[in-house]
Amino acid sequence: MTRVVGWGRTLSILGCYILIVMAHSYVLALGETRLACVNGQPLYDIAHDLAATGNWFFSKLIFINHDVIIFTLLGFLIFLFIGHPQRQILIRRYLVFNIVMSVIRALLIFVTTIPNPNGACTGRYLADSEVIARSIGLTLSAMGVPYDWHSIGIEGDTCCDMIISGHTSMLVILCMVILMGISNTLLKVGFWILTSIGLLGVITVERHYTVDMLATLIIVVLMISVYKQSLAKPSWAVRFIEEQDKFGDQIAKMSIRQLIRRHL
């Protein structure tokens, strides 16, 4: 039996990622059938309260477009993937971190329903018969396929996924994977500042509670820290991901100049 190595191993991790995203999307759609989500009383949140009372700082957070920040980070990550000699390990880590967070998020959303703070979600719920179509549509959207291209299921943002924040998870994973492959200190600081701005944009009444963002931030940072520590004595799963006999024990830190040269 041929052992799966190199890009074959990377593609197998990608396949696992797609399956987990599908399961995650189904749980999100299932949550939208729960009346407790769309008809419940929103929880108190200090950031929402300060914004409602006219606090200058918190009332301006709604203008932060974290989608633009996510696409900016994703664009640089793709640039890093293309130019880095150990791109497969960076890709695998990115996929695995998202797999773990999707599993955690789906589990928490499944077991506990928290009312959405956004008034636009009030009274908006799915019939049981719409769950499958909605989950397919969410899966395609997660893969970057615009709704206008497939029109499967109902359109609109998810309302019943308050525990934990998907945008926060994406922002932090993108930032931390990028930092694994670059050496420029100022650029690293810049990416953390950009990520922090994106995190602030999450805690508005139209998006998430502050606790969603903070809990996600803590979980992601701890998860990646534990993974990095496990590299000293890797388990079979970590050995499968890292494939150290092929790619080495550590990821090389590349400068922007080096990355640009490798693109030319």
N, C-alpha and C positions, 0 to 999 in steps of 0.2 A: 504493500500500500504506500503510495507516494505521500510524503509529508508536505503539508501546506506551508509554504514559506513565501517571503517577499510580498509582492503585490497580491498574491492569492490569499495570504493571511490578512492583509489589509482589507481586501474586498469581503472576506468572511466577517470581519468586524463591522464593516459597512452594512452587510446584510442583517446582522443582529440589530444594528442601530435602527434600520428601517422597520423591523418587526416590533421593536420596543416603541417607536414613535406611533405605529398603528395602534398598539394596545393603549398607549397613553391618550391618543385621540379618542378612542372609544370611551375611556373613563371620563374624559372631559365632556363628551356628548351625553353620557349617562347622567352626569351631574346636573345637566341642564333640564332634566325631567323632574328635579326635586323642587317642590314648592317652597321648601325652607330657604332655598337660595334666593329666589326672586321675589318672595313675599315677606321675608323676614326683616326684622328691624336692624338697620346697619349698626355696627359696633362703634363705640366711641374711639376716635383716633386723634391724638394730639396735633398731628400735622394738618389733618382735615379741619379740626376745630380752629386752629390758628389761621388757616387760609380763609375760613368762613367769616372770621371776625376782622379780616382786613389786614392781617400781618403782612408787611411788605415782602419779606423773604418767601414765606410759604405760599402766598397768593400768586407768586410769579412762577412757581414750579410747573404749573400747567403748560407753560410755554416751552418747556424743554422737550424736544422731540427725540426720545431715546431710540426710536427706529433709525433715525439718521446716524446716531452714534454707533448703534449696532452694525449698520452697514459699513460705516467707516472702519471699525475694528475688523469686520469680516473681510473687507477689501485688503487691509494690510496683512491679515492672516493668510489669505490666498497668495499675496505677493511673497510672504515668507515661505509658504509651502512650495512655491515654484522654484525659489532660489536656494533653499536650504538643502545641503547634501543628505540630511537625515529626515527628509520631509515625511517619510512613511511613519516614523515614530510620532512626529507632531500630529499627523492626521489621526493616527490610532488613539493617541491620548485625547485629542479633541472629541472623537466619537465616543470613547469609553466614558469620559467625564459626563457627556450629555446623556449617555445610556443610564448611568447611575442616578443622575438627577431626575431623569424622566421616570424611573422606577419609584424613587422616593416621592416625587410629586404626585404620581398617579395613586400611590398607596394612601397618602395623606388626604387627597381629594376624595377618594372613594370612601374612607371611613368617617370623615367629618365634613359637614356642609356649613359654610360660613356665609351669611347674607352679603351680597355685593353692595358696596357703598354708593355705586353709581345709580342714580335715579332712572337712567335710561334702561336699566336691566329689570326694573320692577315690573312684574307681571309677564315677563318674557321667558317662556319655558317651552321645552320640546315635548311633543307626544312621543310615547314609546316607539311608535312605528317610524319615527324620523331619526332615531339614534344612529343606525348603520350609515345612512346617507350622510349625516352630519359628520360622523367620525371619518369617513372617506374624504370628505371635503377638507376637514381639518388636517388630515395627513398630507394631502396634496399641498395645502397652504404651507405646512411646516417644511415641505421639500422645496419651497420657493415657487410653486405653480400658482399664479394669481387666480382668484375665484372666477373672474371673467372668462378664463380659459376653459373651465370645466363646469361651473355652475351646479356642482353636486351638493345637495343638502342646502340648508338655509344659509344666507349670508350674514356676516356680522361677527364681531369679537365675542369670545367666550365670556360668560358672566359668572360661572360657578366654579372658578378655579383660584380662589383666594389663597389657599394654602398650597404651595408656596409660590413665589413670583417667578414665572418663566422668563420674563425680561431680565430680572436680576441674575438668574442662573446663566443666561446667555452672555450678558455683559461681563460677568466675572470670569467665566470659563474662557471667553475670547481673550480677555486681557491677560490672564495667567498663562495661557498657552503661548501667546505672543512673547511674553517675557521669558519663557523658557529658551527661546531661540535667538534673542538679540543681546548685544553687549552694551549698547549706548545707554549710559545712566540717565541722561537728560530725557531721552526718548521714553525710557521706562517710567520716569516720573510723569511725563506728559500723558502716557496711556492710562496711568492710575488716576490722574486728574480728570481726564475725559470720561473714564469709567465712573468715577464718583459723581460727576455731573449727571450722567445717565441714571445712576441709582437714585438721585434726588428727584428726577423726573418720574420715577415709579410711584412715589408716595403722594398721589393726589386722589381726590374722591372719584375721578373717572377711571382710575387704574387699580391701585392696591392700598391696603392698610400698611402703615409703617412696619408693623410686626412681620408682615409677609416678606418685605425687603430685608429686614435685619436677620430674620431666621434663615432665609435663603443664603444671604451673604456668609453667615457663620458656617452653615452646612457645606457650602461649596469650598470655602477656604480650608476648612478642616479636612474635607475629603481629598483635595489635591495635596495638602501637606502630608497626610497619612500615606498617600500613594508615593510621593517622592521619598519618604522615609523607608517605605517598603522595598525600594530599589536596592538597599544594602543587603537584604536577605529576601530576595523575591520569591513569591509563591509561584505555583505552576501557572496561574492566570497572568501574573505580572510578567513571567518569563515568556508566555505566549505573546503578550502585547509588545514587549520590548525587543524580543529577538536579539539579545545582546551579542550572540555569536556572529551575527551579520552586521549589526549597526553600532556596536560598541557599548560601553558602560554608561557614557554620558552624552548628552546632546551638546554639540558645539555651539558656542555663543558667537553669532555673526554680527559684524558691524553693518550699517546701512551701505557703506561703500562696497563692502564685500558682496552683499546681496545684489547690488546694482550691477557689479561686474559679472556676477554669475548669470544675470538676465541678458547681458549683452552678447 
